[in-house]
């Protein structure tokens, strides 16, 4: 799966469930854990996702915590 496809899949998944784990995301995208970790670093930088301990959630406009 290409980067844009992964990002879309991750964003759609967190819209359906408030928080997903890294494991759930790499199984969903059929990507490596390292790739998913890079994606959840990139998406908050675009203000589209928030990082949480062990996973990611939808950015609801609140304060983002650094990890």
VEXDREN-831405 format. One record per residue (C-alpha): residue number from 1; residue in three letters; x, y negated, z. Coordinates in Angstrom, 1 decimal. Each point is the difference from the previous one (the first is absolute). Example, Ala and Ser with C-alpha at 12.3 -4.5 7.8 and 13.67 -1.06 7.14 Angstrom:
2
- 1; ala; 12.3; 4.5; 7.8;
- 2; ser; 1.4; -3.4; -0.7;
This chain:
67
- 1; unk; 0.0; 0.0; 0.0;
- 2; unk; 1.3; -3.4; -0.9;
- 3; unk; 0.4; -2.9; 2.5;
- 4; unk; -3.1; -1.9; -1.1;
- 5; unk; -2.0; 3.2; 0.1;
- 6; unk; 1.3; 0.9; 3.5;
- 7; unk; -0.7; -3.5; 1.3;
- 8; unk; -3.6; 0.1; -1.4;
- 9; unk; -0.5; 3.5; 1.5;
- 10; unk; 1.3; -1.2; 3.4;
- 11; unk; -2.1; -3.1; 0.1;
- 12; unk; -3.1; 1.9; -1.0;
- 13; unk; 0.6; 2.6; 2.7;
- 14; unk; 0.4; -2.6; 2.7;
- 15; unk; -3.2; -1.7; -1.1;
- 16; unk; -1.7; 3.3; 0.7;
- 17; unk; 1.8; 0.7; 3.3;
- 18; unk; 1.4; -2.7; 2.2;
- 19; unk; 3.4; 1.6; 0.6;
- 20; unk; 1.8; 2.8; -1.7;
- 21; unk; 3.2; 1.8; 1.0;
- 22; unk; 3.1; 0.2; -2.1;
- 23; unk; -0.6; 3.7; -0.4;
- 24; unk; -3.6; -0.6; -1.3;
- 25; unk; 1.4; -2.6; -2.4;
- 26; unk; 2.7; 2.2; -1.5;
- 27; unk; -2.4; 2.9; -0.4;
- 28; unk; -2.5; -2.4; -1.6;
- 29; unk; 2.5; -1.4; -2.5;
- 30; unk; 2.0; 3.2; -0.4;
- 31; unk; 3.1; -2.1; 0.6;
- 32; unk; 2.9; 0.4; 2.4;
- 33; unk; -0.2; -1.3; 3.5;
- 34; unk; 2.8; -2.5; -0.8;
- 35; unk; -2.0; -1.3; -3.0;
- 36; unk; -3.1; -0.5; 2.1;
- 37; unk; 2.1; -1.8; 2.6;
- 38; unk; 1.3; -2.4; -2.6;
- 39; unk; -3.5; -0.6; -1.3;
- 40; unk; -1.3; -0.9; 3.5;
- 41; unk; 2.9; -2.4; 0.3;
- 42; unk; -0.8; -1.6; -3.4;
- 43; unk; -3.8; -0.3; 0.4;
- 44; unk; 0.0; -2.1; 3.3;
- 45; unk; 2.5; -2.3; -1.8;
- 46; unk; -2.8; -0.6; -2.5;
- 47; unk; -2.4; -0.5; 2.9;
- 48; unk; -2.1; 2.9; -1.0;
- 49; unk; 0.7; 2.5; 2.7;
- 50; unk; 1.1; 0.1; 3.6;
- 51; unk; 2.6; 2.3; 1.4;
- 52; unk; -0.9; 1.9; 3.2;
- 53; unk; 2.0; 2.5; 2.0;
- 54; unk; 0.3; 3.1; -2.2;
- 55; unk; -2.1; -1.3; -2.8;
- 56; unk; -2.0; -2.8; -1.6;
- 57; unk; -3.3; -1.8; 0.1;
- 58; unk; -2.0; -2.5; -1.9;
- 59; unk; 1.1; -3.6; 0.5;
- 60; unk; -3.0; -1.8; 1.5;
- 61; unk; 1.7; -3.3; 0.2;
- 62; unk; 1.3; 0.4; 3.5;
- 63; unk; 3.5; -0.4; 1.4;
- 64; unk; 2.5; 2.5; -1.5;
- 65; unk; 2.5; 1.6; 2.4;
- 66; unk; 3.6; 0.6; -1.2;
- 67; unk; 1.2; 3.5; 0.2;
